[in-house]
Amino acid sequence: QVQLVESGGGLVQAGDSLRLSCAASGRTLSTYLMGWFRQAPGKEREFVASINRFGGATYYGASVKGRFTISRDNAKNTVYLQMNSLKPEDTAVYYCAADRSSAWREVRASEYDYWGQGTQVTVSS
């Protein structure tokens, strides 16, 4: 089992950048495909990005492609989400998740096995 803790959220203005971190404990992070999801009030959880076990493959949701970058440092047991050119519509609670699959990508929240508690990102216009 793995425990995930997100950090780095906050209140920023449109156009600003933020970097979210997801620290894992309990098991080696390289065992898992990792993903970031977000959920805005009244909306369903949305896929943001995923990265495979050793970081060789990344995949992004259409709404963030070209602005967000997912990365991982398995030695530090941490996954990152660099968010640039933030927009008010990026406002949501951001969650990281771990999937025991060996797939190179996964967009379905139902396939992830472990979740963090989330970190709030608010982008003002």
Secondary structure by P-SEA (a helix, b strand, c coil): cbbbbbcbbbbbcccbbbbbbbbbccccccccccbbbbbcccccccccccccccccbbbbcccccccbbbbbcccccbbbbbbccccccccccccccccccccccccccccccccccbbbbbbcc
